[in-house]
Amino acid sequence: MQTERQQEIISTALDLINEKGIQGLTIKNLSKKLGITEPAIYRHFENKIQILLALLDLLKKNTSQIFETELNSDETAIRKIERLFEKHFYSFAQMPSLASVVFSEEIFRNEEKLIGKISELIEHNNQTLLSILKEGQQRNEIRTDIDGNHLVIFIMGALRLFVKKWQFSGFSFNLEKEGAGLIQSVKLIISTHKN
């Protein structure tokens, strides 16, 4: 369980990433923005990597909850996938800095702990999505002529690329509204029922 100060540091770290990019997340910048000394931050987190690990834990908790909720719902597989997209777009729209953390490969390079954490997160979400897809294939809602693992890559890749496009545009368009069109296209491609 994190202390109130740790939560404040994590929240401020997200703000900094949003303002200055991942490179802007330094202990010096963080202490300045929080109005506390650098040693005060080190009393709560050993280093910047520990702060990033805490951010990834927060993200894992949020996304795992989204995936698990959909996996266990009574909806069709197509609706579950649609809701996964909607919930992710909503989540990123509320906290754009999360996209900067999740999709910033440079922060994971050469840091085994970060690579391990993000790999664990991706693998868990991929397996949950695969379960949804297989269930949909068994119910004849999802195409069976494409391997489920390939559909996972297609779906997660589309989600990732779309969010990156939004991020690179400086968040210049409404992610949820524009994302609705992408969701419809994904549904058309993976569904057995063509409208």
C-alpha positions as CSV (number, residue, x, y, z in Angstrom):
1,M,0.0,0.0,0.0
2,Q,1.4,3.4,-1.0
3,T,1.5,6.4,1.3
4,E,-0.3,9.6,0.5
5,R,3.1,11.2,-0.4
6,Q,4.0,8.3,-2.7
7,Q,0.7,8.7,-4.5
8,E,1.4,12.4,-4.8
9,I,4.9,11.7,-6.3
10,I,3.4,9.2,-8.8
11,S,0.7,11.7,-9.8
12,T,3.2,14.5,-10.2
13,A,5.5,12.2,-12.2
14,L,2.6,11.6,-14.6
15,D,2.0,15.3,-14.9
16,L,5.7,15.9,-15.7
17,I,5.7,13.2,-18.3
18,N,2.7,14.8,-19.9
19,E,4.3,18.2,-19.9
20,K,7.9,17.4,-20.8
21,G,7.9,13.8,-22.1
22,I,9.5,10.9,-20.4
23,Q,12.9,12.6,-20.6
24,G,11.5,15.3,-18.4
25,L,10.9,12.9,-15.5
26,T,14.0,13.6,-13.3
27,I,14.2,13.7,-9.6
28,K,15.3,17.3,-9.9
29,N,12.2,18.3,-11.9
30,L,10.0,16.2,-9.7
31,S,11.2,17.9,-6.5
32,K,10.8,21.3,-8.1
33,K,7.2,20.6,-9.2
34,L,6.3,19.2,-5.8
35,G,8.0,22.0,-3.9
36,I,10.1,19.5,-1.8
37,T,13.8,18.6,-1.7
38,E,15.3,15.8,-3.7
39,P,16.3,13.9,-0.6
40,A,12.6,14.0,0.5
41,I,11.7,12.1,-2.7
42,Y,14.4,9.6,-2.0
43,R,12.8,8.8,1.3
44,H,9.8,7.5,-0.6
45,F,11.4,6.1,-3.7
46,E,14.9,4.7,-4.1
47,N,15.3,6.2,-7.7
48,K,13.4,7.1,-10.9
49,I,13.1,3.4,-11.9
50,Q,11.2,2.8,-8.7
51,I,8.8,5.6,-9.5
52,L,8.3,4.2,-13.0
53,L,7.7,0.7,-11.6
54,A,5.0,2.2,-9.3
55,L,3.5,3.9,-12.4
56,L,3.4,0.6,-14.2
57,D,1.9,-1.1,-11.2
58,L,-0.9,1.5,-11.3
59,L,-1.4,0.9,-15.0
60,K,-1.4,-2.9,-14.5
61,K,-4.0,-2.6,-11.8
62,N,-6.2,-0.4,-14.0
63,T,-5.9,-2.4,-17.3
64,S,-6.1,-5.8,-15.6
65,Q,-9.4,-4.7,-14.1
66,I,-10.7,-3.6,-17.5
67,F,-9.7,-6.9,-19.1
68,E,-11.0,-9.1,-16.3
69,T,-14.3,-7.2,-16.1
70,E,-14.9,-7.8,-19.9
71,L,-13.7,-11.4,-19.7
72,N,-16.3,-12.2,-17.0
73,S,-19.2,-10.2,-18.5
74,D,-22.2,-11.9,-20.2
75,E,-21.8,-9.9,-23.4
76,T,-20.8,-11.3,-26.8
77,A,-17.1,-11.4,-27.6
78,I,-17.5,-8.6,-30.2
79,R,-19.2,-6.4,-27.5
80,K,-16.4,-7.3,-25.0
81,I,-13.7,-6.2,-27.5
82,E,-15.7,-3.0,-28.3
83,R,-15.9,-2.2,-24.6
84,L,-12.1,-2.9,-24.2
85,F,-11.3,-0.3,-26.8
86,E,-13.8,2.2,-25.4
87,K,-12.5,1.8,-21.8
88,H,-8.9,2.2,-23.0
89,F,-9.7,5.3,-25.0
90,Y,-11.5,6.8,-22.1
91,S,-8.6,5.9,-19.7
92,F,-6.0,7.5,-22.0
93,A,-8.2,10.5,-22.7
94,Q,-8.5,11.1,-18.9
95,M,-4.7,10.7,-18.3
96,P,-2.8,11.2,-21.6
97,S,0.5,10.8,-19.7
98,L,-0.3,7.1,-19.3
99,A,0.1,6.7,-23.0
100,S,3.6,8.3,-22.7
101,V,4.6,5.8,-20.1
102,V,3.1,2.7,-21.8
103,F,4.2,3.4,-25.3
104,S,7.7,4.9,-24.6
105,E,10.0,2.0,-25.5
106,E,13.1,4.1,-24.7
107,I,12.3,4.0,-21.0
108,F,12.3,0.2,-21.0
109,R,15.6,-0.3,-22.9
110,N,18.4,-1.5,-20.7
111,E,16.2,-1.7,-17.6
112,E,15.4,-5.3,-16.9
113,K,12.9,-4.5,-14.1
114,L,10.9,-2.2,-16.4
115,I,11.0,-4.6,-19.3
116,G,9.9,-7.4,-17.0
117,K,7.0,-5.4,-15.6
118,I,5.7,-4.2,-19.0
119,S,6.1,-7.7,-20.5
120,E,4.1,-9.1,-17.6
121,L,1.4,-6.5,-18.2
122,I,1.3,-7.1,-22.0
123,E,1.2,-10.9,-21.6
124,H,-1.6,-10.8,-19.1
125,N,-3.7,-8.6,-21.3
126,N,-3.0,-10.6,-24.4
127,Q,-4.0,-13.9,-22.7
128,T,-7.2,-12.3,-21.5
129,L,-8.0,-11.0,-24.9
130,L,-7.2,-14.4,-26.5
131,S,-9.6,-16.0,-24.1
132,I,-12.3,-13.6,-25.2
133,L,-11.5,-14.3,-28.9
134,K,-11.5,-18.1,-28.4
135,E,-14.9,-17.9,-26.7
136,G,-16.2,-15.8,-29.6
137,Q,-14.8,-18.3,-32.1
138,Q,-16.5,-21.2,-30.3
139,R,-19.8,-19.2,-30.5
140,N,-19.2,-18.4,-34.2
141,E,-19.1,-14.7,-33.4
142,I,-15.4,-14.3,-34.4
143,R,-13.7,-15.5,-37.5
144,T,-12.0,-18.9,-37.2
145,D,-10.0,-18.6,-40.4
146,I,-7.4,-16.4,-38.6
147,D,-5.4,-17.8,-35.7
148,G,-6.5,-16.2,-32.4
149,N,-2.9,-15.2,-31.5
150,H,-2.7,-13.3,-34.7
151,L,-6.1,-11.6,-34.0
152,V,-4.6,-10.5,-30.6
153,I,-1.6,-8.9,-32.3
154,F,-3.9,-7.2,-34.9
155,I,-6.3,-5.8,-32.2
156,M,-3.7,-4.7,-29.7
157,G,-1.5,-3.3,-32.5
158,A,-4.4,-1.3,-33.8
159,L,-5.2,0.1,-30.4
160,R,-1.5,0.9,-29.7
161,L,-1.0,2.6,-33.1
162,F,-4.1,4.7,-32.9
163,V,-3.2,5.9,-29.4
164,K,0.4,6.7,-30.6
165,K,-1.1,8.7,-33.5
166,W,-3.2,10.7,-31.0
167,Q,-0.1,11.2,-28.8
168,F,2.1,12.3,-31.7
169,S,-0.6,14.8,-32.9
170,G,-0.3,16.5,-29.5
171,F,-3.6,15.0,-28.5
172,S,-5.2,17.2,-31.2
173,F,-8.3,15.0,-31.8
174,N,-11.0,13.5,-29.6
175,L,-9.6,10.0,-28.9
176,E,-12.9,8.5,-27.8
177,K,-15.0,10.0,-30.7
178,E,-12.4,9.2,-33.4
179,G,-11.7,5.8,-31.8
180,A,-15.4,4.8,-32.3
181,G,-14.7,4.6,-36.1
182,L,-11.6,2.4,-35.5
183,I,-13.7,0.1,-33.2
184,Q,-16.3,-0.4,-36.0
185,S,-13.5,-1.3,-38.5
186,V,-12.0,-3.8,-36.1
187,K,-15.4,-5.3,-35.5
188,L,-16.0,-5.7,-39.3
189,I,-12.6,-7.4,-39.8
190,I,-12.9,-9.9,-36.9
191,S,-16.6,-10.7,-36.9
192,T,-18.3,-13.5,-38.7
193,H,-21.5,-11.5,-39.1
194,K,-21.0,-8.9,-41.8
195,N,-23.5,-6.1,-42.0
